[in-house]
Amino acid sequence: MTIREALARAKKTFVSGNVEDARLESELLLRHTLRIGQVQLYQEPDHSLAPHEEADFWRLVERRLDGEPTAYITGQREFYGLSFSVNSSVLVPRPESEFLVAEVLRIARSHPVMGVAEIGTGCGAIAITLALNLPEARIYATDISAPALKVAWLNCRNHGVVDRICLLAGDMLDPLPEPVDLIVANLPYVPELEVSRLGLADFEPLLALDGGRDGLEKIRRLCSGVGDRLRPGGFLLLEVGQGQGRVVTDLLRRLFPSAGIEVIPDLAGIDRVLVLSLAAEQKESILS
């Protein structure tokens, strides 16, 4: 079987199995099997797979058909143009979370951001991406999961930012040693019944998915405690799920009546990122 034939057969198999992005999934698994890059994959379409390579490839295809995320199979996931190691101890980074990074960088262009805290860092993708794009900032990254922090440390080492990111074990804001200019968080926001109904935790960690009864349990806790962990004029950025934008906005308005609140939709038009700006609150205080 050639590379061309293997890709065509795998794509057809994935389509029949209702696997999204069948072509991309086929490419990723075949590249992982053969240990080659995308260019080589298409430069040598008539290269024949050895029997053991073919057997290995179809084993990976079966694992994907069983629902295991490709990122866990290959041990890698791309995020914001960077490659991160992942395993079943951490949530697979989603493209939606790239909106968080983009908004932090937008804010940093017009406001001094010297101290950043990411709450619930998982594999460290957001914190590391920010460290690489904000070389002057000191970044704290917290997580309650010790196995997740091991993955985050590995990624920090791979990207050369071990000395720039302080990984902290503990719950939510508790481990932070000082206030920061900006707090960013992609906390679990899936309602617990939905996690169970869809079997979302069959492969990914329940701790990183389950947001409680309505999906907002951890987000409420963070919002309620963030006030004294932000420096004057600071920012809070949250990723939320579909239909949660208005509820979280109302919560933030009750907690911070004078602050600015911005809701950023994703490419599908879903309210995805909420930005709380204490800079607006500070400005109003000065004017009054």
N, C-alpha and C positions, 0 to 999 in steps of 0.2 A: 504493500500500500504506500502511495506517495503522499507527500505533504498536502498536495491539492486534494487528493481523494479523502484523506483523513479529515481535513477541514470541512469538506462538503458533507461527508457522512455525519460528522459530529453536529454540524449546524442543523441538519435535517432532524437528527435525534432530539436536539434541544427544542426545536420548534414544536415537535410532536409532544414533548414533555412540558410545554408551556413555560420554558425558561426564557426570561427576557434577555435581550441583547445576545441572541444565539451566536451570531458571527463573532462578536468580541469574546464571548466566553470560550468559544472553540479555539480562538487564536491564543488566548492567555494560557489555557491548559496545554496546548501543543507546544507553545514556546517553553513553558515550564518543563515539560517532559523532555524536550530536546536540548534544553539549556541554550537557547539561541534568542536573538533579538528579533524585532518585527521586520527589520530590513532583510535579514537573512531568510526569514520565513517566506517572503515574497520573491526574493532573488532566486531561490532554489525550489520552486513549486513541484518539480518532478523528482526531487530527492526521495529515495525510498527509505522508509522507516525499517530499522532492524526489528526482528520479531519481538525482542524484549521491550523495545520502545513502543511498539504498537500495543502490546499487552499493558504496559504501564499507562499509556494514554487512555485506553478504554476503562481502566480502573478509576482514573480520575473523572472521566465522564460519568461513570456510574455514581460516584460520590456526589457530583454536582446534581444529578437527577434526583438523588435522595434528599436534596435540600441544603447540603452543606455549602456555605458561601465559598466562592472561588478564592477569595482572599485567604481563607483558612487553609485551603488546599495548597495554594502556592506559598503561603506565608508572607505575602506582600500585598500592599494596597497603595495606590497612588492617591495623593491628596494635594491639591494646590500645586501640581506639577512636581511633587516630590514623592519618593518611594519610602514607605514605612513598613517595618516588620509588624505583623499582627499574629495573634493566636486566639484561642477560644477564651482567654482570660480578659479580652478587651472587645469592645464593640467595634465593628468594622466602620471606619470613617465614611460618612456619607457626603455626596457632593453638596447637599444642602448646607452643610456646616462650613463650606467655603465662603458663604455669605457672611458668616461671623468674622472670618479673617479679613475679608474685603472691607467690612465696616470699621474694624479696628484700625486698619491702615488708612482709611479715609479720615478718621478722627485724628490720627497721629500727624496728618499733614497740616493740621491747623491748631492743634493743642499739644502742649508738652506731655508726653506719655513716657515717664521714666520708670514707673513701677507698674507691673501688670500681674494679675493673678488669674489663672485658669482653674476653675473649680470642677472637679471630676475629669481629670485629664485623659484617662484611659491610656491609649498607646502614645499619647503626647503629641499627636499630629498638629493640633492647633497651637499649643505652646511653642513647639519647635519652629513651625512656620513663622510665627510672630518673632521669635528670637532671630531668625535669619533675615527678616525684613526690618526689624527694629534693633539694630546692633547696639544702640546706646541704652536700651531698656533692661532693667533687672526683672526677671520673670520668675514668679512662683507658680508651681503646678501641684495641686492637691488631688488626692484620691484616697478613698477609704479602703481600696483593694490593694493589698500588698503584691499579688501576682501582676496586677495591671501596672503598678509602679516599676516592676522589674522590666516589663516590656518598654515602658516609657524611657527608662534609663538606657536600655539598649539602643533605642532610636536616638536619644540625645548623643550617645557616643558615636553612632554611625554618621550623624550630621555635624559633629564637632561642636556641640553647644553644652557639653557637660558643665563647663564653668560659668555658663550664662543662665542656666535654669536650675532653680532650687526645687527639687522634688520633695513634697511633704506628705507624710502619711497621716490621715485623719479625716474626720467627717466635715464636709462642706468648708465653711470659713474658719473652723476651729484652729487649724494649724498655722494660719497666717501670722507672722511675727510682727507685722506693722501694716498700717493703712497703705493703699496703693492708689494710683491714678485711674486705673481701669480694671474692672473685673469682667471676665468673659466666661460664659458657662453654656455647655450643651448638656443639660441634666436629663435624666429619664423623664419622658413626657407621654408615654403610652399608657392608657388606662389598664389596670391589672386584668380586667376581664378580657380585654382585647388581646393582651399578651398571651393569655391562656387559650382563647378561642382560635387564634391564628397560629399558635405553636411557635411564636417568635423566639422563645427561649430554648428551643430544641438544640440550637447550636451556639447562639450568642449568650453572654452572661445575663441572667435575670436581673442582677443588681444594676446593670447599665440600661435596662429597658423599662422596668416597672415603675411607673410614676404614681402609683396608688390608685384610689378609687376613681378619680376623674383625670388622672394623669398629671396633676399639678401639685402634688404633695411636696415634692422636693423644691420645686420652683417657688412655692409660697414660703418655705423655710428660708431659702436663700434671700428672697426679697425682704423678708422681715428682719434679717440680721445684717444686711449689707451697709446700712447707714454709717455705722462707726468704723467700717473697714475701707471706706472710700475717703480719699483726701478731698478737701474743698475743691469744688469744680470738677469732680471726678465723673466717671461714666460706668454704667452697667450695661452689658450686652447679653441678651438671652436668646437662645434658639427655642422656638415653641412649635407645637404640632398644629395640624389643621383644625381650625375652629377655636383655637385657644388664645388668639391674639387679643380679642376684646376683653376677655376675662382677666388676662394678665395686665393689660393696660389699665383696667379699672382698679386692680389691686395696687399697682404702682402709683396711680393718682391719689389713692387714699393714703398711702404711706408717704408720698412725696408730693404734696399739693402744688408746690411752686416749681417743680422740676419740669424740664422738657422731656417729652416722650415721642419717639418716632417709631413707626412700624414699617419694616422693609419687607416687601413681598419677594418670593422666589420667582423663578422663571415660569412657574405654573400659575402665578398670581395668588399663591397662598401666603398669608401673613407668616413670615418665617423668623425674622429677627426683630427683637424689640430693643431700642436704645434709650436708656434713661440717662439724661444729662443733668448733673448737678451744676454744671456751668451756667445753665439758664437760671437755676434757682439762685445761684450766687450773684448773677447779674441783676436779677430783680431786687435782691436784698440791698445791693449797692445803690440802685436807683431810688429805692424807697427811703 
